[in-house]
Amino acid sequence: MKATIAICTHNRAADVKEALLSLLQQSFNGSYEVIVVDNRSTDHTREVVQEFQRLVDVPIVYLYEERLGLSVARNRAIREASGEYVLFLDDDAVASEDWIRCIVALFELDPRIGCIGGKIEPAWEGSAPQWLPPENRTLYTILDYSDEIVEMRRPAIPFGANVAFRKSVFDSMEPFREDLGRVGSNLLSSEEAELIERIRARYSVFYTPHASVLHKIPRSRISRKWLLRRIYWQGVSSAVSSKKKAGILMKSLVKMPLFALLTVVFAYDKRKILRNISKISYSNGQLRGVLKMYQ
């Protein structure tokens, strides 16, 4: 088996159906399977997958994972995968027609490539928010790293909505850390960054704009409130994954009063207010992550 396509999902049956449909319209001519890891869904995800199993020739495997957590579900997919390459597609993403073909072709060029990420384009429900600072676009899982195939240099990383791994890398290293990544409704992250940093010690990480996906952004996330919550959890994630927690604690205690003061000083500038409040949220998240008060 050349490739395993893994979709990890929790209560998004309608989105999973669209993701699966996109995988049945691929230009790839090699062998591949699809694994759907149902991470304790209570909707009709199982029925959606079973319908596809009956109607298509592509092997579609349904796995129910009782233990809640995105990293747990991803690791289950890696363990069960039969393909040489494991391609992760978010349950709320839609793959382009050449997605599988372009990722596999890039892996085949060089055995030293351990991880590949592709372009992630946003599908806003409504219009893109005009107030969104450019530096925060990546928090909505948007990635447009290059117009050509290039190696991704540190600190740049692919995003989990569109990331693939050579399965053999996991013969000699642990997969995703299960104390990182989303669990239920929290927005804990950094599991991809931590894993890719370890992979970089032995392999190269590449990006291709030719293997793109469309990632849905629901209206419920298009608000300053959601963005600040996402930034807070990014701070929590960076602290949980860091080995220098004492330094993070000191910096957070120093920075938070400063950012609060700047928010008052720039009260006339809405963009600067948002940026300073974002920094306060991030530092607060780091503090909570160090003290493990986020659970």
C-alpha positions as CSV (number, residue, x, y, z in Angstrom):
1,M,0.0,0.0,0.0
2,K,1.5,3.3,-1.1
3,A,-0.5,5.8,1.0
4,T,-2.9,5.9,4.0
5,I,-5.2,8.9,4.2
6,A,-6.2,9.5,7.8
7,I,-9.2,11.6,9.0
8,C,-9.6,12.0,12.7
9,T,-13.0,13.3,13.7
10,H,-15.2,14.3,16.6
11,N,-18.9,15.0,16.0
12,R,-18.5,16.4,12.5
13,A,-20.4,13.8,10.4
14,A,-21.4,16.3,7.6
15,D,-17.9,17.6,7.3
16,V,-16.5,14.0,7.2
17,K,-18.8,13.3,4.3
18,E,-17.4,16.2,2.2
19,A,-13.8,15.2,3.1
20,L,-14.4,11.6,2.0
21,L,-16.0,12.8,-1.3
22,S,-12.9,14.8,-2.1
23,L,-10.7,11.7,-1.6
24,L,-12.8,9.8,-4.2
25,Q,-11.9,12.4,-6.9
26,Q,-8.1,12.1,-6.8
27,S,-5.8,12.0,-9.8
28,F,-3.5,9.5,-8.0
29,N,-3.2,6.2,-9.7
30,G,-1.4,4.2,-7.0
31,S,-2.9,2.2,-4.2
32,Y,-4.2,4.0,-1.1
33,E,-6.6,3.4,1.8
34,V,-8.7,5.8,3.9
35,I,-8.8,5.5,7.7
36,V,-11.4,7.4,9.6
37,V,-10.7,7.5,13.4
38,D,-14.0,8.3,15.1
39,N,-12.8,10.0,18.4
40,R,-15.9,9.3,20.6
41,S,-18.4,11.0,18.4
42,T,-22.1,11.0,19.4
43,D,-23.5,11.9,16.0
44,H,-24.0,9.7,12.9
45,T,-20.3,9.6,11.9
46,R,-20.2,5.8,11.9
47,E,-23.2,5.6,9.5
48,V,-21.6,8.2,7.1
49,V,-18.4,6.1,6.9
50,Q,-20.3,2.8,6.5
51,E,-22.3,4.3,3.6
52,F,-19.1,5.1,1.8
53,Q,-17.7,1.6,2.5
54,R,-20.7,0.1,0.7
55,L,-20.6,2.4,-2.3
56,V,-16.9,2.7,-3.3
57,D,-14.0,0.5,-4.2
58,V,-11.4,2.4,-2.2
59,P,-10.6,0.7,1.1
60,I,-12.2,2.7,3.8
61,V,-11.5,1.7,7.4
62,Y,-13.7,2.9,10.3
63,L,-12.0,2.9,13.7
64,Y,-13.7,4.0,17.0
65,E,-11.3,5.5,19.5
66,E,-12.8,5.8,22.9
67,R,-10.0,7.8,24.5
68,L,-10.7,11.5,23.7
69,G,-7.9,13.6,22.2
70,L,-6.7,14.6,18.8
71,S,-3.2,13.3,19.4
72,V,-4.6,10.0,20.6
73,A,-6.7,9.7,17.5
74,R,-3.7,10.5,15.2
75,N,-1.5,8.0,16.9
76,R,-4.2,5.3,16.5
77,A,-4.2,6.1,12.7
78,I,-0.4,5.8,12.5
79,R,-0.5,2.5,14.3
80,E,-3.2,1.1,12.0
81,A,-1.9,2.5,8.7
82,S,-0.8,0.1,6.0
83,G,0.7,2.8,3.7
84,E,4.3,3.9,3.2
85,Y,3.1,7.4,3.8
86,V,0.4,8.7,6.2
87,L,-1.4,11.7,5.0
88,F,-3.6,13.6,7.5
89,L,-6.6,15.6,6.3
90,D,-8.7,17.5,8.8
91,D,-12.3,16.4,9.1
92,D,-13.4,20.0,8.1
93,A,-11.0,20.2,5.1
94,V,-11.5,19.3,1.4
95,A,-8.6,17.9,-0.6
96,S,-7.7,19.2,-4.1
97,E,-7.8,16.7,-7.0
98,D,-4.0,16.3,-7.1
99,W,-3.4,16.2,-3.3
100,I,-2.4,12.6,-2.9
101,R,-0.4,12.4,-6.1
102,C,1.7,15.5,-5.4
103,I,2.5,14.5,-1.8
104,V,3.5,10.9,-2.7
105,A,5.6,12.1,-5.7
106,L,7.5,14.5,-3.5
107,F,8.2,11.7,-0.9
108,E,9.5,9.5,-3.7
109,L,12.1,12.0,-4.8
110,D,14.2,11.7,-1.6
111,P,14.2,9.1,1.2
112,R,15.5,11.8,3.5
113,I,12.2,13.6,3.4
114,G,10.3,12.7,6.6
115,C,7.4,15.1,6.6
116,I,5.5,17.2,4.0
117,G,3.0,20.0,4.3
118,G,0.8,21.5,1.7
119,K,-1.0,24.7,1.1
120,I,-4.1,25.4,3.2
121,E,-6.6,27.9,1.8
122,P,-9.4,29.3,4.0
123,A,-13.1,28.8,3.2
124,W,-14.6,31.5,5.3
125,E,-18.3,31.2,6.2
126,G,-19.2,34.6,5.1
127,S,-16.3,37.0,4.4
128,A,-12.8,37.2,5.8
129,P,-12.7,39.6,8.9
130,Q,-11.1,42.9,8.0
131,W,-9.9,43.4,11.5
132,L,-7.7,40.2,11.5
133,P,-4.0,41.2,11.9
134,P,-1.8,39.5,9.3
135,E,0.3,37.8,11.9
136,N,-2.7,36.0,13.3
137,R,-3.9,34.4,10.1
138,T,-2.0,31.2,10.8
139,L,-4.1,30.8,14.0
140,Y,-7.0,30.0,11.6
141,T,-4.9,27.2,10.0
142,I,-4.1,29.1,6.9
143,L,-0.8,28.3,5.2
144,D,0.7,29.7,2.0
145,Y,4.4,29.2,2.6
146,S,5.8,29.3,-0.9
147,D,4.8,29.3,-4.6
148,E,7.2,26.4,-5.3
149,I,8.3,23.2,-3.6
150,V,10.8,24.1,-0.9
151,E,12.3,22.8,2.3
152,M,10.7,24.3,5.3
153,R,13.3,25.8,7.6
154,R,13.0,26.2,11.3
155,P,10.8,27.5,12.9
156,A,8.3,27.1,10.0
157,I,6.2,23.9,10.2
158,P,3.3,22.4,8.2
159,F,-0.2,22.4,9.8
160,G,-2.2,19.4,10.8
161,A,-5.0,20.1,8.4
162,N,-2.6,19.1,5.6
163,V,0.4,17.2,6.8
164,A,2.0,13.9,5.8
165,F,4.7,11.6,7.3
166,R,6.9,8.8,6.0
167,K,5.6,6.0,8.2
168,S,9.0,4.5,8.7
169,V,10.1,7.6,10.8
170,F,8.0,6.2,13.6
171,D,10.0,2.9,13.7
172,S,12.6,4.8,15.6
173,M,10.7,7.7,17.3
174,E,7.5,8.3,19.3
175,P,4.6,9.8,17.4
176,F,2.5,12.7,18.7
177,R,2.7,13.6,22.4
178,E,-0.6,12.8,23.9
179,D,-0.4,15.5,26.6
180,L,-0.5,18.0,23.7
181,G,-3.3,18.6,21.1
182,R,-7.0,19.3,21.4
183,V,-9.1,17.3,23.8
184,G,-12.8,18.0,23.6
185,S,-13.5,21.7,23.5
186,N,-10.1,23.0,24.6
187,L,-7.7,24.5,22.0
188,L,-4.5,23.0,23.3
189,S,-2.0,22.6,20.4
190,S,1.8,22.4,19.6
191,E,1.7,18.7,19.2
192,E,2.7,19.1,15.5
193,A,5.5,21.5,16.2
194,E,6.9,19.2,18.9
195,L,6.8,16.1,16.7
196,I,8.2,17.9,13.6
197,E,11.1,19.4,15.7
198,R,12.1,15.8,16.6
199,I,11.7,14.7,13.0
200,R,14.0,17.5,11.8
201,A,16.9,15.9,13.8
202,R,17.0,13.0,11.2
203,Y,14.9,14.1,8.2
204,S,14.0,17.1,6.1
205,V,10.6,18.8,6.1
206,F,9.2,20.0,2.8
207,Y,6.3,22.1,1.6
208,T,4.4,21.9,-1.7
209,P,1.9,24.4,-2.9
210,H,0.6,21.8,-5.4
211,A,-1.1,19.6,-2.8
212,S,-3.6,22.1,-1.4
213,V,-6.7,21.7,0.7
214,L,-9.6,24.0,1.5
215,H,-10.1,24.4,5.2
216,K,-13.5,25.6,6.5
217,I,-13.7,28.4,9.0
218,P,-17.2,28.6,10.5
219,R,-18.8,31.9,11.4
220,S,-18.5,31.0,15.1
221,R,-14.8,31.4,14.9
222,I,-14.8,34.8,13.1
223,S,-14.8,37.0,16.2
224,R,-12.2,38.7,18.3
225,K,-13.4,36.7,21.3
226,W,-12.6,33.4,19.6
227,L,-9.2,34.7,18.4
228,L,-8.2,35.8,21.9
229,R,-9.2,32.4,23.2
230,R,-7.1,30.7,20.5
231,I,-4.1,32.9,21.4
232,Y,-4.6,32.1,25.1
233,W,-4.5,28.3,24.3
234,Q,-1.4,28.9,22.1
235,G,0.3,30.3,25.2
236,V,-0.8,27.3,27.2
237,S,0.5,25.0,24.6
238,S,3.9,26.7,24.3
239,A,4.4,26.5,28.1
240,V,3.3,22.8,28.3
241,S,5.7,21.8,25.5
242,S,8.6,23.9,26.7
243,K,11.5,22.6,28.7
244,K,12.3,26.1,30.1
245,K,9.2,26.7,32.2
246,A,11.0,28.8,34.9
247,G,12.1,31.3,32.2
248,I,8.5,31.4,30.8
249,L,7.1,32.1,34.2
250,M,9.4,35.1,34.8
251,K,8.8,36.6,31.4
252,S,5.1,36.3,31.7
253,L,5.0,38.0,35.0
254,V,7.1,40.9,33.6
255,K,5.3,41.3,30.3
256,M,1.7,41.2,31.4
257,P,1.7,44.5,33.3
258,L,3.7,46.2,30.4
259,F,1.1,45.1,27.8
260,A,-1.7,46.2,30.0
261,L,-0.1,49.7,30.3
262,L,0.4,49.9,26.5
263,T,-3.3,49.0,26.0
264,V,-4.2,52.1,28.0
265,V,-1.7,54.3,26.2
266,F,-2.9,53.2,22.7
267,A,-6.6,53.3,23.7
268,Y,-7.3,55.4,20.5
269,D,-6.0,52.7,18.1
270,K,-8.2,49.6,17.9
271,R,-5.6,47.6,16.1
272,K,-2.9,48.3,18.7
273,I,-5.4,47.5,21.4
274,L,-6.2,44.1,19.9
275,R,-2.4,43.4,19.5
276,N,-1.7,44.2,23.1
277,I,-4.7,42.3,24.5
278,S,-3.5,39.4,22.3
279,K,-0.1,39.5,24.0
280,I,-1.8,39.6,27.4
281,S,-3.9,36.6,26.5
282,Y,-0.8,34.7,25.3
283,S,1.2,35.5,28.4
284,N,-1.7,34.6,30.6
285,G,-1.9,31.2,28.8
286,Q,1.8,30.7,29.3
287,L,1.4,31.3,33.0
288,R,-1.5,29.0,33.3
289,G,0.4,26.3,31.3
290,V,3.5,26.5,33.5
291,L,1.3,26.2,36.6
292,K,-0.9,23.5,35.0
293,M,-4.1,25.5,35.8
294,Y,-5.6,25.1,32.4
295,Q,-7.2,21.7,32.8
